[in-house]
Amino acid sequence: MSHNEEPGHGHSLAAWVTVGLVTLAFTIGTLFFWFDNALVVWLSAGLALAAPVVGYLLKQAGYGVGGSKSSSH
């Protein structure tokens, strides 16, 4: 790889959705931890664990780096 090539560090819809969901999950989990609401904390943990699966599915659907529906292909 030369220095002029872009390695594609997640500049795709799949990557941004994954990061957004994880950030949202941690924000909700932290907020409801302070409100002492264990159910919502555990639900947000489930969302954080599901986010990479959503990202993988979006990548398989062509929204990842170099995918058929991506602007970076």
C-alpha positions in Angstrom: 0.0 0.0 0.0 1.4 3.3 -1.0 1.1 6.5 1.1 -1.4 7.9 -1.4 -4.0 5.2 -0.9 -6.9 5.7 1.5 -7.1 2.7 3.8 -10.9 3.2 4.2 -11.2 3.6 8.0 -14.9 3.1 8.2 -16.1 5.9 6.0 -19.3 4.1 5.3 -22.9 4.0 6.3 -22.4 0.7 8.0 -19.6 2.0 10.2 -21.4 5.2 11.1 -24.6 3.4 12.1 -22.6 1.0 14.2 -20.7 3.7 16.0 -23.9 5.8 16.4 -25.8 2.8 18.0 -22.9 2.0 20.4 -22.6 5.7 21.4 -26.4 5.9 21.9 -26.4 2.7 23.9 -23.7 3.8 26.3 -25.3 7.3 26.7 -28.7 5.7 27.6 -27.1 3.1 29.8 -25.1 5.7 31.7 -28.1 8.0 32.1 -30.3 5.3 33.4 -27.6 3.9 35.6 -27.7 7.2 37.5 -31.6 7.0 37.6 -31.2 3.4 39.1 -33.2 1.8 36.4 -31.6 -1.6 35.9 -34.0 -2.7 33.1 -33.1 0.1 30.8 -29.4 -0.3 31.6 -29.5 -3.9 30.5 -31.5 -3.1 27.4 -28.9 -0.5 26.5 -26.2 -3.2 27.0 -28.2 -5.4 24.6 -28.3 -2.6 22.1 -24.5 -2.1 22.4 -24.0 -5.8 21.7 -26.4 -5.8 18.7 -24.8 -2.8 17.1 -21.9 -4.7 15.5 -24.4 -7.2 14.1 -26.3 -4.4 12.5 -23.1 -3.0 11.1 -22.2 -6.4 9.7 -25.6 -6.8 8.1 -25.3 -3.4 6.5 -21.9 -4.3 5.2 -23.2 -7.5 3.7 -26.0 -5.5 2.1 -23.4 -3.3 0.3 -23.2 -0.3 2.6 -19.7 -1.0 3.8 -16.4 0.4 2.6 -16.2 -0.4 -1.1 -19.7 -1.9 -1.1 -22.0 -1.8 -4.1 -24.2 0.8 -2.5 -21.4 2.8 -1.0 -20.1 6.1 -2.4 -16.5 4.9 -1.8 -16.5 2.1 -4.3 
